[in-house]
Amino acid sequence: MGVKSLINYKTIYFFAPHGDETKEIKQDLSKLFDRLDIHTVESDKEADIIASIGGDGAFLQAVRRSNFRDDCVYLGIAADSNRHFYVDFHYQDIQALEEAFQKDDMDVRRYPTIEVKVNDNNPSYCLNEFTLRSSIVKTLKMDIYISDFFFEHFNGDGILVSTPTGSTGYNKSVGGAVVDPLIESMQVTELGSVNNNTYRTLGTSFLLNRQRPLTLLIDKNTDYYPVMSLDNEAISVQNTEKVELRLSKKHIQTLKLKDNTFWHKTQRNFL
């Protein structure tokens, strides 16, 4: 989908998780988009554009609460002057936002998501990362399968699986690689793995494409009560035995400035 199709977008929904704190910002943005002939609606299901007000956390919540729609575009608008990865625009520079729409100075980019299925429950999705860790002061044991191939028996604090856009967050902080979003993959990173004469793991991150799903089988001999998270939200499932992860066919589309690529942001945030 190209940016020219934006001329057909006539409705926008504002996701403002901080309520009263962003009330004035939402009102100003509504007036701005009215001038652009894009009108505010009260339901994300009706919107051609879903705009989050806040940082990357608000953007991730907006995507999750709207169920990872692939028939709209997402737009991040920061309420502060901080730098973010998913958020290109700032309320403090509202004129630049208006000019970008008027001049079509934007790209629509597609970001991959990860499908997560716990036991036999319906699948969930994440845009940033999935984590699985033990909730007790004890290492977690699990068998790791790539496709149907038994890869390793893991013993450690947990496992993190990230998308390319999520690779700069928690994944990077525990030694994972930063991955270009144009490489559609999911990265598997060990958290505090034990490597000795009894247990042996790969000990480094690795990438899997869509044809290689990952399966985690939790050791049932111990009650671990694993803690799991999707992006910035915890999920609770009793008696977790199996977690299946794969790169989903579902993508989200985001509005980005043409001169503000993933690598521009990586340089700005880390170098």
Protein Blocks (a to p, Z undefined) as FASTA:
>chain_A
ZZklmmmpcbdcdddfklmmmmmmmmmmmmmmmmnopacdfbfklpmbdcdeddfklmmm
mmmmnoopakbccddddfbfbdcfklmbdfklmmlmmmmmmnopacddddddddddehjb
ccdddfkbccdddfbdcdddddddehjbcfbdcddfbdcdddfklmmmmmmmnopacddf
klgcdddddehiacdfkbccehiacdddfklccdddddfkbcfkpaddehjaccddehif
bdcddddfbdcdddddfklcfklmmmmmmZZ
